[in-house]
Amino acid sequence: MLSFEHVPHWHGGIGNYTKQAAGMLARRGHEVEVFSACPERAYDEPRDGVLVHFVECPDRRSFARVAADSLAREHERRPFDVVEAPDLAAEGLEVFRRFPDLASVVRLHTPSYLAAWVDRATFGRPAVAAHSVRIAFSEVLRGRWPKQAASFARMHWSLKSSYSPEGDEECAAALLADVMVAPSRRLAAEVESAWHLESGSVRVLPYPHQPDEEMVSLPVPRGEVATILYYGGIKGFKGVDVLAKAIPGVLQRHPRVRFIFAGKSQGSPFADLTPRAFIEGRVCQWQEMEVWLQERLSAFRESVSFLGAVDSAGIKRLLSEADICVFPSRFDNFPNACLEAMAAGRPIVATRSGGMEEMFGPTDAGLLVKPGSVRELTDALVRLIEDPAMRSAMAQRARQRVLRAYSDDVIGPLYEQTYAEAIEMRGKRREATGKMS
C-alpha cells in the first residue's frame, strides 16, 4: 500500500485509512507492506504486524517517484501480488507505469478536482471578484497581462465548468489501475460522471474500522448536554463556517452549552477586507479559517474553544468529555472522525454529503441535515440537546453499527475479493498483450 500520510510523521484521513486497512489485512493473515513518507530520513519499522517503509520525502508531489524507487527494491527481492494507492496527488502513477505486470487498485478518497469544487462553492462571488482584482492589480504593476487573475476568476466563478479530466493526472493514474474503489456510492457515482466512466466502473468498498478498546468502553453520555465537539480539519470543505453560523441560535436557547473546535486550521474562503489588511498590503488575501471563526464568534468567547491540532490521545479525551459530536461537512467521503465518534457511542449530527449518510445506514445512527443549511443544523442540535432518550438510543445504535458493519469479518472478505479481481484482470491483460505481440 502506498500512502504519503502515516503516523507518526503525517496525520490525515488517508493515513488513518491506510493504518486501518493494512492492520485488518495483516490480522487476516496477509503479508502487508506500506510505503510512506518521513521528512528527515528513510527507515523501516514494523507496526502492528505491518512492515512500514518510510522513505525520505518532505513533499507529497515528489512522493510518487521516491516511493516507486523504494518499492522497486522490495519488489525485486520478493515480488508483490498487488499494490494499492490513493487517488490524491496520483501517488501510484510511477509504480503503475514502471511495473505494468503488477496488479493494482486505486482507492478514491476525494479527488482533488472534487475537493476544489467543494471549496469553490464556499467562496462567495464578491470575495472571488475582490481577490481577482488584487491579483490583476499586482500583475499590471509588474508589467504583465493579468493572465493569472483571469484564470483564478474563471475557475472560482464557474465551479465545475472549468474542469477537464483529460488534463488531470489523478484521473490518468486511476485509469491505469485494474480496479478503482470508493468508500461510498455517492463518491463512486460522482467520479464516474466527472471522468466519463460507465456506471459500475468504480466499485463501492467501505473503509474498515477496528475501534480502539478505550473508545468502545466509553459510557454513553447521559443527562444534560454540556459539550458539543467538532474535530477534523478547520476549513470550509468541512463546513465549520456553517457550524459557526449555527452556534448563536443554539446558545440562544441553551446558553450553558459549550462548543469545542479541534483540528488544524487552513485558509478560509473569506477575503480579508479590513483596514489593517489594506495598510499591510494583504488586501483581499484569504484569512486563516480559525481566525475568521474566532472573529465571527467573538461575542461567544466564553462558550467556544479552539484547541488546534490534537493527537490520538487528545481525541480520546475529547470524545470522553463530549455529549454530542457534529460533522457539518459540505462533502466528505467516509470520514474516520465520524467512525470514531460512532464507536465512542456519541450522538452525532452530520450532513447528507458523501459517505456519512451511507455510513449510518438504515439504523438511524445519527441525525442528518442538508449540507450548508444553518437552519437545519441549528434545529438538529437543539433537538438532540432537548431529547435525552433520543441521544442515548442514537449513541447505542451508532456504536453497534460500527461494530457490525465495518469489522474485519465483514469488510475483510470484500477487500480480498477486490484484490483477487485485480490480480485476475492484470493476468488477462498480460495474456492479451502477449497475443498481440
Secondary structure, 3 states (H helix, E strand, C coil): CECCCCCCCCCCHHHHHHHHHHHHHHHCCCCCEEEEEECCCCEEEEECCEEEEEEECCCHHHHHHHHHHHHHHHHHHCCCCEEEEECHHHCCHHHHHHCCCCEEEEECCCCHHHHHHHHHHCCCHHHHHHHHHHHHHHHHHCCCCCHHHHHHHHHHHHHHHHCCHHHCHHHHHHHHCCEEEECCHHHHHHHHHHCCCCCCCEEECCCCCCCCHHHHCCCCCCCCCCEEEEECCECHHHCHHHHHHHHHHHHHHCCCCEEEEECCECEEEEECCCHHHHHHCCCCCEEEHHHHHHHHCHHHCCCEEECCCCCHHHHHHHHHHCCEEEECCCCCCCCHHHHHHHHCCCCEEEECCCCHHHHHHHHCCCEEECCCCHHHHHHHHHHHHHCHHHHHHHHHHHHHHHHHHCCHHHHHHHHHHHHHHHHHHHHHHHHHHHHHC
